[in-house]
Amino acid sequence: MNNSIKTINPFNNKTIKEYEVHTFEQLSHFLENSKKTFDKWRETSIKERCRLLDSLAQILEDDKDQLAELITLEMGKPLAQSISEIEKCITLCDFYATNAEDFLADELIDTDANESFISYDPLGTILAVMPWNYPFWQVLRFAVPTLTAGNTAILKHASNVTGCALAIEKLFERAGYPQGCFTSIIASHDAIEKLIANDIIKAVSLTGSEKAGKSIAATAGKHLKKTVLELGGNNACIVLDDADLDKHMDTIVNARMQNAGQSCIAAKRFIVTETIYDEFLKRFKDKVALLKFGDPMDKQVTIGTLARADLGDILKKQIDGSIALGANVISGNKQDKAYFEPTILTDITKDMPVFKEETFGPVAPIMKVKNTEEAFRMAAETRFGLGTMVFTQSIEIAQHYINTIEDGAYFVNELVKSDARLPFGGTKASGYGRELSREGIHEFVNRKTVFINH
């Protein structure tokens, strides 16, 4: 087994740093330490936990530029987008600092008891397995509510963003969280199974692929441990005849191309009604042509590389498989190591890989349909269930179809995005459970019924 991992800058392929993988003895120590910390942390007042969130937000603000540079170096996202990611983390801290006390307060229930209520007690140490595409946001949207509820957390981050993982641990320590409250481990995937089996780990949160989700859920199920799974997506972007392209075209292109398309909630299938199709295609192509590729550390750059070269290989295979079935390349489809040129495909049918599968990169398959009814029918043709976006001036029509879409999110005239104030998660092959909002902070608590007669 390899005992070290390297982080590599995907833009220039240079090694950033090498890290030693933690030994089994070290992992055991981290677990014991996390349990010990939990016994004290659970007794810390919610007011104090919220005060620490304010401190965390301030450090994120102070160190925003350095943290954003670390994201960009490790996974290739344009610097401006990395800065936005850190800023979003600050809003997350602010939201829970303001609302956590209310979310975790005992909920009084009127019964025939003298007193009855629900209390929200922390579970213990929660394991998080997180991806590289939003290396700070994905972790903090799990950690902030989970720690604020009184749990401790252990993070197994994607190996290519190990620097980000260790930086997050330091952030919590500098903000004043007790040592062992949040721990980043450097471990292989094999170690995850042993961690889940350990009695100290009470539950698992995974953001990742469907394959990883099935594996984690199977292991956790064997040990009767709760999981929250946020898995892949195949979001439809429906563009109806009356869509206001002047107003929304930037949003529509951004829905696919931000973070070089490496987002579970990106628009991955464009379903456009025939009346507006030609105009839409022309405008989409023109906007995509304006995207500027280059060193992602340059603030003028608007599209970066993929996080690793092998991700481009997977994308190329999906595109070529679709071309073999009749897809037409309007632009793009060139790969240079980790860089993949933004690609537009037309003549899309529902049996093509770019329609059926999740594509994790800057490829936009655009399907022409006859009318609104067919557009929504095609949008529902998927195993995934993360989100759908609809662009139309008829809010009445958009509202009429809400119940026909089984996804966890339905956005009208906006791209699907996560927001601390709203629950986030999917259905079907996109997983289960919810992050963020009131629902998110309640995922890793014991909802305890208390019934008192005098």
N, C-alpha and C positions, 0 to 999 in steps of 0.2 A: 504494500500500500504506500502511495506517495505521501510523505510526511510534511510536504510544504505546498503552498499554492502561490501562483504569481497573479498579480493584477496587471492587465495590459491595456494601454491606451488604444482603443479601436481605430482612432484616426491615423496614427502613425506607426501602430504595431509595436511601440516601445514598451518594455517592462517598466511599470511604475514602482512596484515593490514586491518583495517576497515575504510570505508569512508562514510561520510554523503552524501546522495543524495541532489542535489541542489533543493531548493524550486522554485515554479513558480515565486515568487518575485525576487529571485536571477537570474533566467534565463532571466527575463525581463530586469533586470539591465545590464546583460552581453550583451544583444542585443543592448540596447541603447548606451552602451559604445563602442561597435563595430562600430555602425553607426557613432558616433561622431569621433572616430579615423579615420574612412574611409575618412571623409571630409577633414582631414589634410593629411593623408597618400597618397591619390591620387595625391596630389600636390608635393609630395616628388620626387625629380629627380630620374630617373632610375639609374643614376650613383651612387647615395647614396644608393638605394635599393640593388644594386650589391655589394657595399662596406660592407653592413650588412651581405650579404651572405658569404663573406670572413671571417667575424667575427664568424658567425655561424659554418662554417667549422672548424675553429681553436678550438672552444670550444668542438665540437664533437671529434676532435683529442685528445685534452687534457683529456677529460672525458671518452674516449672510453671504458676503462675497467669497470668502474662503471656502465655505461649505458648498456653495454653488460651483466653484472651480473644481472641487473634489468630485462632485457628481459628473461634471463634464469630462474630466480626465478619465474617469473609470468606465463610463458607459456611452460617451460620445454625444450626449444631448447638447444642443446649442446653449451657450451660456445664459442668454436671456431667459430661456425656458427653465434652466436650473435655478435661476434667481426666483422666478415665479413659483417654483416648487417649494422653496424655503419660505417664501411669503405666505403660501397657502398653509404651511405647517404652523405659522404664527397665528393665523386666524383660528386654527383648530384648538390651539392652547387657550386662546381667548374665549372661545365658545364654551369649553368645558370648565374653565375657571369661573365663568359667569353662571353656568347652569347645573353643574354636577351636584351641588348640595340639594337642589330641588329634585333632580332625577333620582337621587339615592335616599331621599327622605322616606321614612315609614309611610306606607299608604293605608290610611284608615279605611276599614270596610265595615259597613253597618250590618251586623248579624244579631242573633239572639244572645250573644256573649255580652258580658259587661264591657269587654274591650276586645277588638279583633283587628289585626292589621297584617300587612305584608312587610317584612323587612328584607333588605337587599344586602346580603352578606358576601364578602369575597370568597373565592374558592381556594386560592393558594397560588402555586406557581404555574403560570401558563406558558406553553411553548409556542413561539411564532416562527413559521417558516415563510420567508419573504423573498420576492423577486427583485430583479435589478432595474426594472424599467422606470420606476419612480422610487429610488432607493431610500429617500427620507420620508416622503409622504406615505408610502405604503406601510412603513414601520410605525410611524408616529400615529397614524389613524387607528392602528391597533393598540399601541402602547399607551397613548394618552388616556383614553377612557378606561383601559384595563387596569392601569396603575392607580388611577384616581378612584376606582371602585375599591381599592385596597389590596389588589393582587400584586404579586411580583411577576417579572417576565424574563424569559430566556429567549434570545433571538438567534436563530440560524439563518443568516442572510445568504443570498446568492454569492458564490465565491468571487465572482468578477467585481463585486462592489464591497470587498472586505474592508477597505479603508473607510467607506461610509458607515459600515456596521460598527466599527470601533469608535468612530467619531460620534455616533449617536450615544453609545455607552458613556463616553466622556461628557457629552452635553448634560445627561441626567445627573451625573456625579457633580459637575460644576454648578448645576442649578440647586444642589443641596439635597438631592434624593439620597437615602441611605445606601451605602455600598452593598451591592447584592440585590438592589431593588430592580435594576435592569442590567442584564448581562448579555453581552454578545459573545457567542462561541464560534470558533473556527473549526468546523467539523465536516466530515464526509456525509453523504446521504445515508450510508450504512449506520452511522451513529444515531440518526434520527429514530430509527426503530427501537434502539435500546433506551433512548431518552423517553419515548412515549410509554415504554413498558415500566419505567421507574415510577414507584408510588408517589414520588414528590410532584411529578407533573400531573396536574389535575384536568387539563384540557388543552386543545391544540387549535391554533388559527393558522390557516394556510392561504396565501394568495399565490396562485401558480397555475400550472397546466392541468387539464382534465386528468391526465395520466398520474401526475403527482397527487392530485386530490383523491383519486380512487385508492392509491397506495396508502396514503396517510389515514384515510377514513377506515380502511380495512384494518390497519394496525391499531388505531384508536378503538375501533369497535370490538376488537379482540379483548381489549383491556377495559371496556365499558367507560370510555372517556369521551366527553363531548368534543365535537369539532365545529368550527365555522370555516366554510370553504368558499373562497372567492376565486372562481376558475375562469376559463377562457370565455370569450364572447364572439359573436358573429353579428354585430349590430347592423340593422337595416337603417338606411337613411332614405326615407320616402319623400320624393319631390312631386307634388301634385300640380295640376295645370295652372292653378292660380298662385303658386309660390312667388314671393317677392324676391327675385334674384338680385335686384339692385341692393336690397337691404341685407340679404343673408348669404351671399356667395362666399364672402371671406370666412364666415362661420362654417359653411359646408366643407370648404377645402381644408380648413383647420381641423375639422372633425376627423379627417383621414390622415393628414400629413403631419400634425404636431407630434413631436417625439419620434419622427421618422416612421410614424404609423405603429409604433410599439406600445400599444395600449389595449387593454382588454375591452375598454368601452369605446374605442375608435369606431367610426363609421366604416364598416367593412363590405357592405353591399349597397350600392346606390340603385334604387328602384324608382324610375322616372316615367311619368305618364307621357304618351307619345306626342301630345300637342306641344309640350314644352321641351321635349327631349333634345332637339337639334340646338336650340338656344342654350340649354343647360350645358350640353357637351362642349360647345364652343367656349362658353365662359369659364367652365371648369378647366379646360385645357389652357386657356390664356392665363388663368391665375396660377396654375401649377408651374407654368413656364417661368414665372417670376420668382420662384423659390430659389434662394441663393445657397449653394453648397460651398463649403470651405472648412477651415480649421474652426471647430465649434467653440474655441476660446475667443474667437472674434465675435463681438456683439452684433455685427451686421449679418452674420450667417443665420439663415432661417431653417435650414434642414441639415442634419448631421448624418453620421454613419449609423449603421445598425450597431448594436452593442458588441457583436462578435461576427466574424466572417462566416461561420457555419450557419448563422441565422439567414444570411443571404442565400446560401446554398439551398436551404429548405424552401425559401420563397421562390427561388428560380424554378425549382421542381414543380411547385404548385402552379406557377404561371405557365410553364411549358406544357404541363399536363392539360391545362385549360385551352391553350392554343391548339393542341392536338385534337381537341373536341370542338374546335370552331371559333374560339375567341379571337378577336382582332386587336392587334396592338396599335393604339393611336399614338402613344409616345412612351419612351422609357424602355424598360426591360434590359438594361445594361448593368452588369455587376462588376465592381472592382474591389476585390477582397470584402471589407465590411461595408463599403459604400454600395447602396442600391439606388439606382436612378428612379425618381418618382415615375410611376407607370400607370397608364390609363388603358383599360381594356373594354371593348364593347362586344356586341353579339353574344351576350352572356346567357347561358341556360343553367337550369337548376342542378344539372348533373356534373357541373364543372367543379374542380377543387376550389377555385377562388370564390365560388358561391356556397359550397357545402362546408368547407373547412374554415378554421380560423387562420387568417393570414396576418402575420406579425411583421408588418413592414409597409412601405409607402406604395401600395398597389390599390388602385380604385377600379373595381369591376362595375360597369354601368349597364344596367339592364333596362330595356325599353318595355313598358307594359301598356295595355290599351286604356285602362281607366283606374279610378280610385279603388274599386272593388278588387281588381286583379293585383294592384299594388300591395294592398294589405294582405291578400292571400299569399303572395310571394314572400312578404316580410315574415309571415308566420311559418314558412317552410324552413325550419331550422331546428337542430337538436339543442341549440343554446338558448339562453333566456336572460341575458344581462340587460339589454336596453334597446329601445327603438326611438328614432327621431323622425318627426314629420314636419315638413315645411309646406305651409298653406296659409292663405288669408282667411279661410273658412274655419274658425275655431269650432263651430258647430259640427262640421264633418270630422275634425280631429277628435272631438269628444265622443262622437258616435262610435268610433272604432276602438276606444280605450280597452274595452273588455274583450276584444278579439286578439289582443296581444298579451301573451302569457309572461312577458318579461318582468324583471324587477324594477324597471324604470321606463317611463314613457315621456319623452320631451317634445314639446311643440315649439317650432321656430327657435330651437337652440340645440347645441350638441349635447349629448349625454355626458354628464360630468358628476363627480362626487362633490358633496358639499356637507360640511360638518353639521349643518342644521337638519339634514334630511337622511333617512336611512338609505344604506347602499348595499346592494347584493343582488343575487340572481336566482333563477329557477332552472330546472332541467339540468343539462350538462354544464351549466355555469355555476353550479354549487348551491349552497343553502346557508342560512343564517344572515345576519345583518351587521354591518359596521356603521359607525357614526350615529349622531342624534341620540335620543333617549334609548332607542332600541339597541344601539351599539354598546352602550355602557351597561346594559342589562344582560348581555350575552354571557359574560363570565361572572355571574353572581348566583348565589343560592336564593331563589325567591321563596323565602321562608314564611309559612302561614303561622301566625301567632294568635291563639284563642285563649282568652282569660275570663274566667268566672270568679267572682269574689265569694 
